[in-house]
Amino acid sequence: MKIIGIDPGSTRIGFSCVAKKTLKQGGVKLLSCGLLPIKQKNFGDRLLEAQRLLSRLIKKNSPDLFSIEKIYFGKNRKTALEIAHFRGVLILEAIRNKIKVVEYSPNEVKLTITGYGLSDKKAVARMITKILKLKKPPTPDDVTDAIALALTAIYRQKFSALSVGVDK
């Protein structure tokens, strides 16, 4: 099973693709990760670019599950609303490709990865490094968050009641 993790943004999108191995193989494997840079200036063009970049990522990886961060309102509501538009485009592209979508809040991800829902980003990065047996923590934070979202989907898959999309 392959899971794409997405940390949505309006100028760059963190992504990861993780494979869940069988019990005999043990654990999970990081297949790819990085940033999808949004280069367009016009808001509508940026939305289209995000859709196209995700479409290519989906075609390249053929995921079974799509994990994305839930929107939360922090200090800047304008930024949160802009990111909500990008989330909508990204979720729609996953659904259009008949991929089941799951959503997790930042606290759910932190709790799943570190055991503490208020962990900082460094603690999440350290745990990801241990889980995936990496030599050093992934960077930047957008990539770390995307990996954490994919891993959360694996660990919570059996227990997740909230999901949208189409089952394969």
C-alpha positions in Angstrom: 0.0 0.0 0.0 1.3 3.5 -0.9 0.3 6.6 0.9 0.9 10.2 -0.3 1.2 12.7 2.5 0.5 16.4 1.7 1.3 19.5 3.7 -0.7 22.1 1.8 0.6 25.6 1.2 0.0 28.5 -1.2 3.6 28.9 -2.4 4.9 25.4 -1.9 3.4 22.0 -1.0 5.3 19.5 1.1 4.8 15.9 -0.2 5.8 12.4 0.7 5.1 8.9 -0.6 5.4 6.1 1.9 4.9 2.4 1.3 3.4 0.2 4.0 5.3 -3.1 4.0 3.8 -6.4 4.9 4.3 -7.7 8.4 6.9 -10.1 7.1 8.8 -7.2 5.5 8.3 -5.1 8.6 7.5 -1.4 8.9 7.3 1.3 6.3 9.6 2.7 3.6 10.0 6.3 2.4 9.7 6.2 -1.4 10.0 9.9 -2.1 9.6 13.3 -0.5 10.1 16.9 -1.4 8.5 20.2 -2.3 6.1 21.0 -5.1 7.0 24.7 -5.8 4.2 27.0 -6.9 5.8 29.6 -9.2 2.8 31.3 -10.7 1.9 34.8 -9.4 -1.8 35.0 -10.1 -4.0 33.2 -7.5 -6.0 31.2 -10.1 -2.9 30.2 -11.9 -1.3 29.0 -8.6 -4.4 26.8 -7.9 -4.1 25.3 -11.4 -0.4 24.7 -11.0 -0.9 23.0 -7.6 -3.5 20.7 -9.3 -1.1 19.9 -12.2 1.8 19.2 -9.9 -0.3 16.9 -7.7 -1.7 15.1 -10.8 1.9 14.3 -11.9 2.8 13.1 -8.4 -0.2 10.8 -8.3 0.5 9.4 -11.8 4.2 8.7 -10.8 3.4 7.0 -7.5 -0.1 5.4 -7.9 -1.1 5.9 -4.3 -3.8 4.0 -2.5 -4.4 6.6 0.1 -4.1 10.4 0.3 -3.4 12.0 3.7 -3.6 15.8 4.1 -3.4 18.2 7.0 -6.7 19.7 8.3 -6.9 23.5 8.2 -6.5 25.3 11.5 -6.8 29.0 12.2 -3.7 30.3 13.7 -2.6 33.9 13.9 -3.3 34.8 10.2 -6.8 34.0 9.1 -6.2 35.3 5.6 -3.3 32.8 5.1 -5.5 30.0 6.5 -8.3 30.8 4.1 -5.9 30.9 1.1 -4.5 27.5 2.1 -8.1 26.2 2.4 -8.5 26.9 -1.3 -5.4 24.9 -2.1 -6.6 22.1 0.1 -9.8 22.0 -1.8 -8.0 21.7 -5.2 -5.7 19.0 -3.8 -8.5 17.0 -2.3 -10.5 17.3 -5.4 -7.6 16.0 -7.5 -7.2 13.0 -5.2 -10.9 12.2 -5.4 -10.9 12.7 -9.2 -8.2 10.0 -9.3 -10.4 7.7 -7.1 -8.0 7.9 -4.1 -9.4 7.7 -0.6 -8.7 10.9 1.4 -8.0 11.1 5.1 -7.4 14.3 7.1 -5.6 14.8 10.3 -5.1 17.9 12.5 -1.6 18.9 13.5 -2.2 17.7 17.1 -3.4 14.3 15.8 -0.2 13.9 13.8 2.0 14.9 16.7 0.2 12.5 19.0 0.5 9.7 16.5 4.2 10.2 15.7 5.6 11.3 19.1 2.9 10.2 21.6 2.3 13.8 22.7 -0.1 16.1 20.8 1.7 19.3 21.7 5.2 18.2 20.5 7.3 20.6 18.6 8.5 20.2 15.0 12.0 19.0 16.2 10.5 16.1 18.1 8.4 15.1 15.1 11.5 15.2 12.9 13.5 13.1 15.4 10.8 10.4 15.5 10.4 10.3 11.7 14.2 9.9 11.4 14.0 6.9 13.9 10.9 5.4 12.3 12.3 5.5 8.8 15.9 4.8 9.9 17.2 7.9 8.1 20.7 9.3 8.6 19.4 12.8 9.3 16.0 14.5 9.7 14.2 15.6 6.5 14.0 19.3 5.7 12.3 21.7 5.4 9.4 21.5 7.8 6.9 21.2 5.0 8.5 17.9 4.0 8.7 16.6 7.5 5.0 17.4 8.0 4.1 15.6 4.8 6.0 12.5 5.9 4.4 12.7 9.3 0.9 12.9 7.6 1.6 9.8 5.5 2.9 7.8 8.6 -0.2 9.0 10.6 -2.4 7.6 7.9 -0.7 4.2 8.1 -0.9 4.1 11.9 -4.4 5.3 12.1 -5.8 3.7 9.0 -7.7 1.0 10.8 -9.1 3.4 13.3 -10.0 6.4 11.2 -13.7 7.1 11.2 -13.4 10.3 9.1 -12.6 9.8 5.5 -13.8 11.2 2.3 -13.4 10.1 -1.3 -13.9 6.9 -3.2 -12.7 3.5 -2.1 -10.9 1.5 -4.8 
